[in-house]
Amino acid sequence: MTVELVYETHSITEDNEQGIATGWRPGRLSDQGRRLAVALGERRPADGFAAVYSSDLARALQTAELAYGGSAVAVRVDARLRECDYGRLNGCPVTELERVRLAHIEVPFPGGGQSYREVVQATASFLDDVRRDHDGERVLVIAHSANRWALQHLLDGTPLEQLVGAPFGWQPGWEWTLI
């Protein structure tokens, strides 16, 4: 059987607007981000999903709650959907992070951070559970850029180096069929 997976990034944060790479810091949605989170719930109604999964970081949870908090579908929180931990670079300017991202495909960020490969491994574990628990269903995931890269790597076969090296291109969601 199959699972239909819909992926959305968390909505715009104050850090996004200021050019800050939030990483494992909680982050807060900006005014525009809160409006866009509500619009997500209108664009993708909850009744189309068996489950909504969110990263446990505040900006993703806030997005999920604004979009689906009053609906019948429960928001399930999963720490495996966290953004990459940039270690000492959590909260640095995005331009600084962009200069070193490719060096951390396999090597964790300094100061107790992760590698992008570790994000792929966590996302793969999450997908295994989704396949097991949601056969024949449609689920929504709200997370971060590193998770989207992990999904594209795992499900489309796009090289991780290509994804991490390119600018993040936002769009209103991505969809995959898990087999």
C-alpha positions in Angstrom: 0.0 0.0 0.0 1.0 3.7 0.0 1.0 6.8 2.1 0.4 10.3 0.7 2.9 12.6 2.4 2.4 16.4 2.2 5.3 18.5 3.5 5.1 22.2 4.5 7.9 24.3 6.0 7.0 26.3 9.2 5.8 29.7 8.5 8.0 32.9 8.3 9.7 33.8 11.6 11.1 36.9 13.0 14.6 35.3 12.5 13.8 34.7 8.8 12.9 38.3 8.4 16.2 39.4 10.1 18.4 36.9 8.2 19.1 34.7 11.2 19.7 30.9 11.0 17.6 29.8 13.9 18.7 26.1 14.0 17.7 24.5 17.3 16.6 27.8 18.9 12.8 27.9 19.2 12.1 30.9 17.0 8.8 32.8 16.8 6.5 33.5 13.9 6.4 37.1 12.7 3.1 38.8 12.0 3.2 37.8 8.4 4.1 34.3 9.5 1.1 34.0 11.7 -1.2 35.1 8.8 0.4 32.6 6.5 0.0 29.8 9.1 -3.7 30.5 9.2 -3.8 30.5 5.4 -2.1 27.1 5.4 -5.1 25.6 7.3 -7.4 27.2 4.7 -5.3 26.1 1.7 -4.9 22.5 3.1 -8.0 21.7 5.2 -7.5 19.3 8.1 -10.3 17.0 7.0 -8.0 15.8 4.2 -5.4 14.4 6.6 -5.3 11.3 8.9 -2.6 13.1 10.9 -0.6 16.3 11.1 3.0 15.9 12.3 5.1 18.8 13.5 8.7 19.4 14.6 8.9 20.1 18.4 10.6 23.5 17.8 8.3 26.4 18.7 8.1 27.9 15.2 6.8 24.7 13.6 4.4 24.0 16.5 3.1 27.6 16.3 2.5 27.1 12.5 0.7 23.8 13.2 -1.5 25.2 16.0 -2.5 28.2 14.0 -3.3 26.1 10.9 -5.0 23.1 12.6 -5.4 23.8 16.4 -9.2 24.0 16.2 -9.7 21.0 13.9 -10.5 17.4 14.5 -7.1 16.2 13.4 -4.6 16.1 16.2 -1.2 17.7 15.8 1.5 15.0 16.7 4.9 16.3 17.8 8.0 14.5 16.7 11.6 15.6 17.6 13.0 13.7 14.6 11.5 16.6 12.5 13.8 19.2 14.0 16.0 21.5 11.9 19.7 20.7 11.7 21.5 21.6 15.0 24.1 24.1 13.9 25.9 23.9 17.3 27.7 27.2 18.0 26.1 28.6 14.8 22.5 28.4 16.0 21.3 31.9 15.8 24.1 33.1 13.4 23.5 35.2 10.3 22.3 33.1 7.4 25.1 34.4 5.2 27.6 32.9 7.7 25.9 29.5 7.8 25.6 29.4 4.0 29.4 29.7 3.7 30.0 26.5 5.7 26.9 24.3 5.1 28.6 22.0 2.6 31.3 21.2 5.0 28.7 19.7 7.3 27.1 17.0 5.1 29.0 14.3 7.1 30.8 16.3 9.8 28.7 17.7 12.6 28.6 21.4 13.2 31.1 22.5 16.0 29.8 22.9 19.5 27.7 19.8 19.7 25.8 20.2 16.5 24.7 17.7 13.9 25.6 16.8 10.3 23.0 17.0 7.6 23.4 13.2 7.2 22.1 12.9 10.8 19.0 14.8 9.8 18.5 12.4 6.9 18.8 9.4 9.3 16.2 10.9 11.7 13.9 11.7 8.9 14.3 8.2 7.5 13.3 6.8 10.9 10.3 9.1 11.0 9.3 7.9 7.5 9.5 4.2 8.6 7.0 4.9 11.3 4.7 6.9 9.0 4.6 4.0 6.5 3.8 1.6 9.3 1.1 3.7 11.0 -0.6 5.4 8.0 -0.9 2.8 5.3 -3.5 4.1 2.7 -3.8 7.5 4.4 -2.7 11.1 3.7 -0.5 12.9 6.3 0.9 16.4 6.6 4.3 17.2 8.0 5.4 20.7 9.2 9.1 21.1 9.7 12.2 22.8 8.4 14.5 23.2 5.4 16.9 20.4 6.4 13.9 18.0 6.6 12.8 19.0 3.2 16.3 18.3 1.9 16.2 15.0 3.7 12.9 14.1 2.1 14.1 15.1 -1.4 17.2 13.0 -0.9 15.4 10.0 0.5 12.4 10.0 -1.8 13.6 11.6 -5.0 17.2 10.5 -4.9 18.6 14.0 -5.2 22.2 14.2 -3.9 22.3 15.8 -0.5 25.3 17.9 -1.5 23.2 19.4 -4.3 20.3 20.2 -2.0 22.4 21.7 0.8 24.5 23.7 -1.6 21.5 25.4 -3.3 19.5 28.3 -1.9 16.3 27.2 -0.1 13.4 27.7 -2.6 10.1 28.0 -0.8 6.9 26.9 -2.4 3.4 26.1 -1.0 4.2 22.5 -0.1 5.7 19.4 -1.6 4.0 16.0 -2.0 5.2 12.4 -2.2 3.7 9.0 -2.4 5.5 6.6 0.1 5.5 3.0 -1.0 
